[in-house]
Structures are given as C-alpha cells and as structure tokens.
C-alpha cells in the first residue's frame, strides 16, 4: 500500500486506503506490477 501511496502522491496512508476500498487485492497488485517505473528526465540533472 505504501507503493501506491507514493505513486498517487498521498501524504496520508488513510487517504490511499479510501481510494482502494472495494477493489480486489489481486487487481491492485496486478495494476502495480503492470505499471512502468517512473523515469526522471535527463534535463532534471543529478544532485552534485
């Protein structure tokens, strides 16, 4: 659930749990696994 919380940008885990109510756990897991990892654009640079 923390992974989904970060992906949705929720500061509070309780908010994320409200969004996930009524959705089967297997469906949530499949959706997370199917999602591509976020990529940082090259123009963002790296801390140095």
PDB file of N, CA, C, O and CB in Angstrom:
ATOM      1  N   UNK A   1       0.823  -1.192   0.000  1.00  0.00           N
ATOM      2  CA  UNK A   1       0.000   0.000   0.000  1.00  0.00           C
ATOM      3  C   UNK A   1       0.873   1.263   0.000  1.00  0.00           C
ATOM      4  O   UNK A   1       0.460   2.305  -0.511  1.00  0.00           O
ATOM      5  CB  UNK A   1      -0.939  -0.006   1.212  1.00  0.00           C
ATOM      6  N   UNK A   2       2.062   1.168   0.566  1.00  0.00           N
ATOM      7  CA  UNK A   2       2.963   2.334   0.567  1.00  0.00           C
ATOM      8  C   UNK A   2       3.412   2.703  -0.848  1.00  0.00           C
ATOM      9  O   UNK A   2       3.575   3.881  -1.166  1.00  0.00           O
ATOM     10  CB  UNK A   2       4.194   2.055   1.444  1.00  0.00           C
ATOM     11  N   UNK A   3       3.609   1.702  -1.683  1.00  0.00           N
ATOM     12  CA  UNK A   3       3.994   1.958  -3.077  1.00  0.00           C
ATOM     13  C   UNK A   3       2.896   2.746  -3.776  1.00  0.00           C
ATOM     14  O   UNK A   3       3.169   3.722  -4.475  1.00  0.00           O
ATOM     15  CB  UNK A   3       4.270   0.629  -3.831  1.00  0.00           C
ATOM     16  N   UNK A   4       1.671   2.322  -3.584  1.00  0.00           N
ATOM     17  CA  UNK A   4       0.528   3.006  -4.205  1.00  0.00           C
ATOM     18  C   UNK A   4       0.391   4.407  -3.630  1.00  0.00           C
ATOM     19  O   UNK A   4       0.105   5.352  -4.365  1.00  0.00           O
ATOM     20  CB  UNK A   4      -0.783   2.206  -3.990  1.00  0.00           C
ATOM     21  N   UNK A   5       0.591   4.550  -2.332  1.00  0.00           N
ATOM     22  CA  UNK A   5       0.534   5.865  -1.689  1.00  0.00           C
ATOM     23  C   UNK A   5       1.523   6.822  -2.347  1.00  0.00           C
ATOM     24  O   UNK A   5       1.174   7.959  -2.663  1.00  0.00           O
ATOM     25  CB  UNK A   5       0.830   5.746  -0.178  1.00  0.00           C
ATOM     26  N   UNK A   6       2.752   6.364  -2.552  1.00  0.00           N
ATOM     27  CA  UNK A   6       3.766   7.220  -3.189  1.00  0.00           C
ATOM     28  C   UNK A   6       3.387   7.545  -4.625  1.00  0.00           C
ATOM     29  O   UNK A   6       3.540   8.685  -5.065  1.00  0.00           O
ATOM     30  CB  UNK A   6       5.143   6.541  -3.156  1.00  0.00           C
ATOM     31  N   UNK A   7       2.888   6.542  -5.368  1.00  0.00           N
ATOM     32  CA  UNK A   7       2.537   6.777  -6.767  1.00  0.00           C
ATOM     33  C   UNK A   7       1.397   7.781  -6.899  1.00  0.00           C
ATOM     34  O   UNK A   7       1.365   8.569  -7.844  1.00  0.00           O
ATOM     35  CB  UNK A   7       2.153   5.465  -7.441  1.00  0.00           C
ATOM     36  N   UNK A   8       0.464   7.752  -5.954  1.00  0.00           N
ATOM     37  CA  UNK A   8      -0.666   8.684  -6.008  1.00  0.00           C
ATOM     38  C   UNK A   8      -0.337  10.039  -5.382  1.00  0.00           C
ATOM     39  O   UNK A   8      -1.085  11.002  -5.550  1.00  0.00           O
ATOM     40  CB  UNK A   8      -1.868   8.080  -5.306  1.00  0.00           C
ATOM     41  N   UNK A   9       0.784  10.109  -4.659  1.00  0.00           N
ATOM     42  CA  UNK A   9       1.191  11.373  -4.054  1.00  0.00           C
ATOM     43  C   UNK A   9       0.432  11.715  -2.791  1.00  0.00           C
ATOM     44  O   UNK A   9       0.330  12.888  -2.431  1.00  0.00           O
ATOM     45  CB  UNK A   9       1.023  12.473  -5.032  1.00  0.00           C
ATOM     46  N   UNK A  10      -0.106  10.710  -2.107  1.00  0.00           N
ATOM     47  CA  UNK A  10      -0.843  10.960  -0.870  1.00  0.00           C
ATOM     48  C   UNK A  10       0.115  11.072   0.318  1.00  0.00           C
ATOM     49  O   UNK A  10       0.993  10.225   0.487  1.00  0.00           O
ATOM     50  CB  UNK A  10      -1.873   9.840  -0.621  1.00  0.00           C
ATOM     51  N   UNK A  11      -0.047  12.097   1.127  1.00  0.00           N
ATOM     52  CA  UNK A  11       0.763  12.246   2.333  1.00  0.00           C
ATOM     53  C   UNK A  11       0.269  11.313   3.434  1.00  0.00           C
ATOM     54  O   UNK A  11       1.046  10.901   4.295  1.00  0.00           O
ATOM     55  CB  UNK A  11       0.740  13.702   2.821  1.00  0.00           C
ATOM     56  N   UNK A  12      -1.013  10.981   3.409  1.00  0.00           N
ATOM     57  CA  UNK A  12      -1.628  10.183   4.455  1.00  0.00           C
ATOM     58  C   UNK A  12      -2.069   8.832   3.891  1.00  0.00           C
ATOM     59  O   UNK A  12      -2.798   8.776   2.900  1.00  0.00           O
ATOM     60  CB  UNK A  12      -2.824  10.932   5.076  1.00  0.00           C
ATOM     61  N   UNK A  13      -1.626   7.745   4.526  1.00  0.00           N
ATOM     62  CA  UNK A  13      -1.970   6.403   4.069  1.00  0.00           C
ATOM     63  C   UNK A  13      -3.472   6.146   4.159  1.00  0.00           C
ATOM     64  O   UNK A  13      -4.012   5.343   3.398  1.00  0.00           O
ATOM     65  CB  UNK A  13      -1.216   5.361   4.885  1.00  0.00           C
ATOM     66  N   UNK A  14      -4.134   6.810   5.065  1.00  0.00           N
ATOM     67  CA  UNK A  14      -5.583   6.650   5.213  1.00  0.00           C
ATOM     68  C   UNK A  14      -6.324   7.100   3.946  1.00  0.00           C
ATOM     69  O   UNK A  14      -7.328   6.501   3.560  1.00  0.00           O
ATOM     70  CB  UNK A  14      -6.085   7.450   6.431  1.00  0.00           C
ATOM     71  N   UNK A  15      -5.824   8.147   3.315  1.00  0.00           N
ATOM     72  CA  UNK A  15      -6.432   8.625   2.067  1.00  0.00           C
ATOM     73  C   UNK A  15      -6.310   7.550   0.989  1.00  0.00           C
ATOM     74  O   UNK A  15      -7.263   7.280   0.259  1.00  0.00           O
ATOM     75  CB  UNK A  15      -5.761   9.948   1.593  1.00  0.00           C
ATOM     76  N   UNK A  16      -5.131   6.943   0.899  1.00  0.00           N
ATOM     77  CA  UNK A  16      -4.914   5.884  -0.084  1.00  0.00           C
ATOM     78  C   UNK A  16      -5.857   4.727   0.156  1.00  0.00           C
ATOM     79  O   UNK A  16      -6.422   4.184  -0.793  1.00  0.00           O
ATOM     80  CB  UNK A  16      -3.469   5.399  -0.045  1.00  0.00           C
ATOM     81  N   UNK A  17      -6.037   4.337   1.408  1.00  0.00           N
ATOM     82  CA  UNK A  17      -6.912   3.200   1.720  1.00  0.00           C
ATOM     83  C   UNK A  17      -8.351   3.487   1.315  1.00  0.00           C
ATOM     84  O   UNK A  17      -9.075   2.571   0.925  1.00  0.00           O
ATOM     85  CB  UNK A  17      -6.846   2.868   3.216  1.00  0.00           C
ATOM     86  N   UNK A  18      -8.774   4.740   1.400  1.00  0.00           N
ATOM     87  CA  UNK A  18     -10.133   5.107   0.974  1.00  0.00           C
ATOM     88  C   UNK A  18     -10.273   4.890  -0.535  1.00  0.00           C
ATOM     89  O   UNK A  18     -11.289   4.374  -0.999  1.00  0.00           O
ATOM     90  CB  UNK A  18     -10.453   6.592   1.347  1.00  0.00           C
ATOM     91  N   UNK A  19      -9.254   5.285  -1.294  1.00  0.00           N
ATOM     92  CA  UNK A  19      -9.287   5.102  -2.745  1.00  0.00           C
ATOM     93  C   UNK A  19      -9.335   3.628  -3.130  1.00  0.00           C
ATOM     94  O   UNK A  19      -9.904   3.277  -4.163  1.00  0.00           O
ATOM     95  CB  UNK A  19      -8.075   5.763  -3.384  1.00  0.00           C
ATOM     96  N   UNK A  20      -8.741   2.760  -2.308  1.00  0.00           N
ATOM     97  CA  UNK A  20      -8.633   1.343  -2.649  1.00  0.00           C
ATOM     98  C   UNK A  20      -9.796   0.503  -2.138  1.00  0.00           C
ATOM     99  O   UNK A  20      -9.874  -0.686  -2.448  1.00  0.00           O
ATOM    100  CB  UNK A  20      -7.354   0.794  -2.107  1.00  0.00           C
ATOM    101  N   UNK A  21     -10.692   1.087  -1.367  1.00  0.00           N
ATOM    102  CA  UNK A  21     -11.842   0.332  -0.857  1.00  0.00           C
ATOM    103  C   UNK A  21     -12.670  -0.197  -2.020  1.00  0.00           C
ATOM    104  O   UNK A  21     -12.939   0.518  -2.984  1.00  0.00           O
ATOM    105  CB  UNK A  21     -12.716   1.215   0.072  1.00  0.00           C
ATOM    106  N   UNK A  22     -13.066  -1.447  -1.915  1.00  0.00           N
ATOM    107  CA  UNK A  22     -13.925  -2.036  -2.923  1.00  0.00           C
ATOM    108  C   UNK A  22     -13.195  -2.597  -4.129  1.00  0.00           C
ATOM    109  O   UNK A  22     -13.823  -3.127  -5.046  1.00  0.00           O
ATOM    110  CB  UNK A  22     -14.893  -1.035  -3.376  1.00  0.00           C
ATOM    111  N   UNK A  23     -11.867  -2.485  -4.137  1.00  0.00           N
ATOM    112  CA  UNK A  23     -11.084  -3.055  -5.232  1.00  0.00           C
ATOM    113  C   UNK A  23     -10.397  -4.306  -4.709  1.00  0.00           C
ATOM    114  O   UNK A  23      -9.787  -4.275  -3.640  1.00  0.00           O
ATOM    115  CB  UNK A  23     -10.039  -2.024  -5.795  1.00  0.00           C
ATOM    116  N   UNK A  24     -10.486  -5.397  -5.444  1.00  0.00           N
ATOM    117  CA  UNK A  24      -9.888  -6.656  -5.022  1.00  0.00           C
ATOM    118  C   UNK A  24      -8.373  -6.516  -4.919  1.00  0.00           C
ATOM    119  O   UNK A  24      -7.747  -5.865  -5.754  1.00  0.00           O
ATOM    120  CB  UNK A  24     -10.256  -7.782  -5.997  1.00  0.00           C
ATOM    121  N   UNK A  25      -7.787  -7.130  -3.891  1.00  0.00           N
ATOM    122  CA  UNK A  25      -6.339  -7.058  -3.677  1.00  0.00           C
ATOM    123  C   UNK A  25      -5.556  -7.529  -4.894  1.00  0.00           C
ATOM    124  O   UNK A  25      -4.562  -6.908  -5.272  1.00  0.00           O
ATOM    125  CB  UNK A  25      -5.948  -7.888  -2.467  1.00  0.00           C
ATOM    126  N   UNK A  26      -5.996  -8.619  -5.510  1.00  0.00           N
ATOM    127  CA  UNK A  26      -5.302  -9.144  -6.695  1.00  0.00           C
ATOM    128  C   UNK A  26      -5.308  -8.122  -7.828  1.00  0.00           C
ATOM    129  O   UNK A  26      -4.318  -7.993  -8.547  1.00  0.00           O
ATOM    130  CB  UNK A  26      -5.956 -10.458  -7.167  1.00  0.00           C
ATOM    131  N   UNK A  27      -6.392  -7.411  -7.991  1.00  0.00           N
ATOM    132  CA  UNK A  27      -6.488  -6.398  -9.043  1.00  0.00           C
ATOM    133  C   UNK A  27      -5.512  -5.248  -8.783  1.00  0.00           C
ATOM    134  O   UNK A  27      -4.882  -4.740  -9.710  1.00  0.00           O
ATOM    135  CB  UNK A  27      -7.929  -5.860  -9.141  1.00  0.00           C
ATOM    136  N   UNK A  28      -5.394  -4.849  -7.535  1.00  0.00           N
ATOM    137  CA  UNK A  28      -4.462  -3.776  -7.161  1.00  0.00           C
ATOM    138  C   UNK A  28      -3.031  -4.222  -7.424  1.00  0.00           C
ATOM    139  O   UNK A  28      -2.244  -3.475  -8.006  1.00  0.00           O
ATOM    140  CB  UNK A  28      -4.639  -3.380  -5.670  1.00  0.00           C
ATOM    141  N   UNK A  29      -2.691  -5.436  -6.998  1.00  0.00           N
ATOM    142  CA  UNK A  29      -1.336  -5.958  -7.179  1.00  0.00           C
ATOM    143  C   UNK A  29      -0.993  -6.063  -8.658  1.00  0.00           C
ATOM    144  O   UNK A  29       0.107  -5.689  -9.064  1.00  0.00           O
ATOM    145  CB  UNK A  29      -1.190  -7.329  -6.504  1.00  0.00           C
ATOM    146  N   UNK A  30      -1.913  -6.563  -9.463  1.00  0.00           N
ATOM    147  CA  UNK A  30      -1.677  -6.672 -10.903  1.00  0.00           C
ATOM    148  C   UNK A  30      -1.462  -5.304 -11.544  1.00  0.00           C
ATOM    149  O   UNK A  30      -0.607  -5.156 -12.417  1.00  0.00           O
ATOM    150  CB  UNK A  30      -2.848  -7.380 -11.576  1.00  0.00           C
ATOM    151  N   UNK A  31      -2.224  -4.317 -11.119  1.00  0.00           N
ATOM    152  CA  UNK A  31      -2.092  -2.969 -11.672  1.00  0.00           C
ATOM    153  C   UNK A  31      -0.743  -2.359 -11.312  1.00  0.00           C
ATOM    154  O   UNK A  31      -0.119  -1.698 -12.143  1.00  0.00           O
ATOM    155  CB  UNK A  31      -3.224  -2.071 -11.168  1.00  0.00           C
ATOM    156  N   UNK A  32      -0.292  -2.575 -10.086  1.00  0.00           N
ATOM    157  CA  UNK A  32       1.011  -2.040  -9.664  1.00  0.00           C
ATOM    158  C   UNK A  32       2.132  -2.703 -10.452  1.00  0.00           C
ATOM    159  O   UNK A  32       3.061  -2.025 -10.893  1.00  0.00           O
ATOM    160  CB  UNK A  32       1.226  -2.251  -8.146  1.00  0.00           C
ATOM    161  N   UNK A  33       2.060  -4.005 -10.633  1.00  0.00           N
ATOM    162  CA  UNK A  33       3.104  -4.724 -11.360  1.00  0.00           C
ATOM    163  C   UNK A  33       3.114  -4.363 -12.845  1.00  0.00           C
ATOM    164  O   UNK A  33       4.172  -4.399 -13.473  1.00  0.00           O
ATOM    165  CB  UNK A  33       2.916  -6.226 -11.194  1.00  0.00           C
ATOM    166  N   UNK A  34       1.982  -4.024 -13.407  1.00  0.00           N
ATOM    167  CA  UNK A  34       1.902  -3.684 -14.829  1.00  0.00           C
ATOM    168  C   UNK A  34       2.377  -2.270 -15.117  1.00  0.00           C
ATOM    169  O   UNK A  34       2.691  -1.939 -16.260  1.00  0.00           O
ATOM    170  CB  UNK A  34       0.486  -3.848 -15.321  1.00  0.00           C
ATOM    171  N   UNK A  35       2.429  -1.444 -14.098  1.00  0.00           N
ATOM    172  CA  UNK A  35       2.793  -0.042 -14.269  1.00  0.00           C
ATOM    173  C   UNK A  35       4.300   0.100 -14.463  1.00  0.00           C
ATOM    174  O   UNK A  35       5.087  -0.539 -13.765  1.00  0.00           O
ATOM    175  CB  UNK A  35       2.328   0.786 -13.060  1.00  0.00           C
ATOM    176  N   UNK A  36       4.688   0.933 -15.404  1.00  0.00           N
ATOM    177  CA  UNK A  36       6.114   1.186 -15.635  1.00  0.00           C
ATOM    178  C   UNK A  36       6.676   2.040 -14.517  1.00  0.00           C
ATOM    179  O   UNK A  36       5.977   2.879 -13.949  1.00  0.00           O
ATOM    180  CB  UNK A  36       6.339   1.872 -16.997  1.00  0.00           C
ATOM    181  N   UNK A  37       7.931   1.824 -14.209  1.00  0.00           N
ATOM    182  CA  UNK A  37       8.600   2.621 -13.176  1.00  0.00           C
ATOM    183  C   UNK A  37       8.716   4.060 -13.653  1.00  0.00           C
ATOM    184  O   UNK A  37       8.960   4.302 -14.835  1.00  0.00           O
ATOM    185  CB  UNK A  37      10.005   2.040 -12.840  1.00  0.00           C
ATOM    186  N   UNK A  38       8.542   5.020 -12.746  1.00  0.00           N
ATOM    187  CA  UNK A  38       8.690   6.429 -13.149  1.00  0.00           C
ATOM    188  C   UNK A  38      10.138   6.708 -13.565  1.00  0.00           C
ATOM    189  O   UNK A  38      11.083   6.170 -12.987  1.00  0.00           O
ATOM    190  CB  UNK A  38       8.267   7.383 -11.989  1.00  0.00           C
ATOM    191  N   UNK A  39      10.282   7.543 -14.557  1.00  0.00           N
ATOM    192  CA  UNK A  39      11.620   7.869 -15.037  1.00  0.00           C
ATOM    193  C   UNK A  39      11.881   9.355 -14.839  1.00  0.00           C
ATOM    194  O   UNK A  39      11.007  10.190 -15.076  1.00  0.00           O
ATOM    195  CB  UNK A  39      11.787   7.478 -16.526  1.00  0.00           C
ATOM    196  N   UNK A  40      13.083   9.669 -14.404  1.00  0.00           N
ATOM    197  CA  UNK A  40      13.466  11.058 -14.212  1.00  0.00           C
ATOM    198  C   UNK A  40      14.020  11.590 -15.526  1.00  0.00           C
ATOM    199  O   UNK A  40      14.912  10.971 -16.107  1.00  0.00           O
ATOM    200  CB  UNK A  40      14.506  11.203 -13.062  1.00  0.00           C
ATOM    201  N   UNK A  41      13.517  12.719 -16.008  1.00  0.00           N
ATOM    202  CA  UNK A  41      14.038  13.254 -17.269  1.00  0.00           C
ATOM    203  C   UNK A  41      15.512  13.660 -17.140  1.00  0.00           C
ATOM    204  O   UNK A  41      15.940  14.141 -16.091  1.00  0.00           O
ATOM    205  CB  UNK A  41      13.200  14.460 -17.719  1.00  0.00           C
ATOM    206  N   UNK A  42      16.270  13.465 -18.199  1.00  0.00           N
ATOM    207  CA  UNK A  42      17.693  13.805 -18.190  1.00  0.00           C
ATOM    208  C   UNK A  42      17.905  15.282 -17.907  1.00  0.00           C
ATOM    209  O   UNK A  42      18.929  15.664 -17.340  1.00  0.00           O
ATOM    210  CB  UNK A  42      18.340  13.432 -19.520  1.00  0.00           C
ATOM    211  N   UNK A  43      16.955  16.110 -18.292  1.00  0.00           N
ATOM    212  CA  UNK A  43      17.094  17.555 -18.075  1.00  0.00           C
ATOM    213  C   UNK A  43      16.997  17.938 -16.598  1.00  0.00           C
ATOM    214  O   UNK A  43      17.329  19.066 -16.232  1.00  0.00           O
ATOM    215  CB  UNK A  43      16.032  18.299 -18.864  1.00  0.00           C
ATOM    216  N   UNK A  44      16.540  17.004 -15.739  1.00  0.00           N
ATOM    217  CA  UNK A  44      16.417  17.310 -14.307  1.00  0.00           C
ATOM    218  C   UNK A  44      17.780  17.369 -13.646  1.00  0.00           C
ATOM    219  O   UNK A  44      17.932  18.041 -12.626  1.00  0.00           O
ATOM    220  CB  UNK A  44      15.542  16.266 -13.604  1.00  0.00           C
ATOM    221  N   UNK A  45      18.778  16.686 -14.195  1.00  0.00           N
ATOM    222  CA  UNK A  45      20.120  16.700 -13.617  1.00  0.00           C
ATOM    223  C   UNK A  45      20.183  15.872 -12.345  1.00  0.00           C
ATOM    224  O   UNK A  45      19.165  15.413 -11.828  1.00  0.00           O
ATOM    225  CB  UNK A  45      20.559  18.128 -13.330  1.00  0.00           C
ATOM    226  N   UNK A  46      21.382  15.695 -11.860  1.00  0.00           N
ATOM    227  CA  UNK A  46      21.596  14.944 -10.626  1.00  0.00           C
ATOM    228  C   UNK A  46      22.199  15.859  -9.585  1.00  0.00           C
ATOM    229  O   UNK A  46      22.949  16.778  -9.912  1.00  0.00           O
ATOM    230  CB  UNK A  46      22.506  13.718 -10.866  1.00  0.00           C
ATOM    231  N   UNK A  47      21.866  15.602  -8.308  1.00  0.00           N
ATOM    232  CA  UNK A  47      22.455  16.429  -7.261  1.00  0.00           C
ATOM    233  C   UNK A  47      23.980  16.243  -7.244  1.00  0.00           C
ATOM    234  O   UNK A  47      24.477  15.131  -7.421  1.00  0.00           O
ATOM    235  CB  UNK A  47      21.842  16.075  -5.875  1.00  0.00           C
ATOM    236  N   UNK A  48      24.679  17.290  -7.039  1.00  0.00           N
ATOM    237  CA  UNK A  48      26.111  17.121  -7.136  1.00  0.00           C
ATOM    238  C   UNK A  48      26.838  17.820  -6.122  1.00  0.00           C
ATOM    239  O   UNK A  48      28.067  17.760  -6.091  1.00  0.00           O
ATOM    240  CB  UNK A  48      26.592  17.534  -8.394  1.00  0.00           C
TER     241      UNK A  48
END
